[in-house]
Amino acid sequence: MAEIEREAMEYDVVIVGAGPAGLSAAIRLKQLDADCTVVVLEKGSEVGAHILSGAVLDPCGLDALIPDWKEKGAPLNVPVIEDNFYALGAAGGVRIPNFPMPPLMSNHGNYIVSMGNVCRWMAEQAEEMGVEIFPGMACSEVVYGDNGEVKGVVAGEMGLAADGTPGPSYEPGMELHGKYVFLSEGVRGSLSKQVIEKYDLANGKETQKYGLGMKEIWEIDPAKHKEGSVTHTMGWPLGKKAGGGSFIYHLENNQVYVGFVVHLGYKNPHVFPYMEFQQFKHHPMVAELLKGGKRVAYGARAITEGGYQSMPKMVAPGVALLGCSVGMVNLPRIKGNHNAMISGKAAAEAAYVAIQAGRSGDELPDYEHEVRNGEIGKDLFKVRNVKPLWSKFGLVASLAVGGFDMWCNTLFGGSLMGTLGHGKNDAEVTEPAADHKVITYPKPDGKLSFDRLTNVAFSFTNHEESQPAHLTLKDDTVPVGVNLETFAGPSARYCPAGVYEFVEEEGKDTRFVINFQNCVHCKTCDIKDPSQNIVWTTPQGGDGPNYPNM
């Protein structure tokens, strides 16, 4: 497609992704200079469409960015009033008292929110300040300048036929150029991945680690609803199969966010994360809460879990990585949105100083320094050993030793263990199926638990079927010849949307089928495939999940 000529538009800063990091950057740039030209490009059909809503938000990022957010009507309406932790067994659970936990684990002062609605509100603030926001504009390519710097992106290319050639309604899109480009695509963004590789930004850093987060929104019996209640659990049904746990957040209007996270560093390829989630809802404590209610939405996404030691270099000539494009989630707190906002603010301030000095297309070292040494770095440094301990020694060690380590970091600013490494990435730790037992999961009952395709319908995902598949294979022979033969075809299980299947027909060879129309853009396949043979790329704008405005 190199021969295609595109129109170009010039801005001071081009931002890819209208999540909390990208919108924070846009707002801060306009606060600093009302004349700064800023554009935000969002691949979802609207701002918030690809935000898997339902989180406990630490408002410190919003406090720093928009101190009068309450007066301006930010949708932070449900303060946390109750904080519960449980270790579950198959028939019951034991509540873990709050008092031994480090202060950072407290949710006092936090809010249960729909991040989709928070981002919609932030977009309104940005547009009032003059930021241009274009939803439905997927960014398919990085544009490089004459000196190898990131110059811009290609956005809005539409109408490609299934074979990748221009169809009858083809639109080439535009090049949007900036003095600086901010990539705030979220976890495992396709452009961020390219930039990290091109400039070797992960060199000298620990491998990134990930989890798969799945979430349902339920409307429950008002008699059981406790607005402001937050519950986290560990243990059953995962046990020793994989790390992870659950969360149950009671928000407004008798609604509850029910979520489940499975760490993707599991060894047994027979593990079926989605079915672990469905089984969890049959625990007596959870089943009683949901009985008589109805599920109204479903979604899934990957979560960065590597923490402080896994953050790549965040800047290269002309470009900065923001938020989850870097990996700023505080794993034990299950929070990253506050750090995403702070990172956007920091990137904006660094770019403003550079532009005022007449610079463009160079690196922004002030941004990198602020992230690693400022509030984000301090937040992540305290918990940096929790994930390695959990991965290497299991749940009990992460609770006991990890808790002690967090206290040491909180009280003394350091750890007796230093900074632990992660070792292999999540694909590499997958072991041959022959080394593990097959896991049998209960069949969904259609009341509390549901099959994947039924649930995918509640993500309201949609992809134009005539476009090229945005999930591609490096080698077509690997899925059957390697992954099925050696690992029992784990893609048929690790995907929470039923995208991948192995089709067996009498008298024919087994076929690997990619149902890309089901994809909810979680990126798990790009992360967990043991052969690293599946590549997630950006589909055309507006396609993908359309999470409800709740």
Beta strands, then each sheet from edge to edge (+ up, - down):
strand 1: 8-16
strand 2: 38-42
strand 3: 55-57
strand 4: 78-79
strand 5: 82-88
strand 6: 93-95
strand 7: 111-113
strand 8: 132-135
strand 9: 139-144
strand 10: 150-155
strand 11: 158-160
strand 12: 166-171
strand 13: 174-183
strand 14: 210-219
strand 15: 229-235
strand 16: 244-250
strand 17: 255-263
strand 18: 294-304
strand 19: 315-316
strand 20: 319-321
strand 21: 471-473
strand 22: 500-503
strand 23: 511-514
strand 24: 534-536
sheet 1: 8+ 2+ 1+ 13+ 10- 9+
sheet 2: 8+ 2+ 1+ 13+ 20+ 19-
sheet 3: 3+ 7- 4+
sheet 4: 6+ 5- 15- 16+ 17- 14+ 18-
sheet 5: 11+ 12-
sheet 6: 21+ 24-
sheet 7: 22+ 23-
end
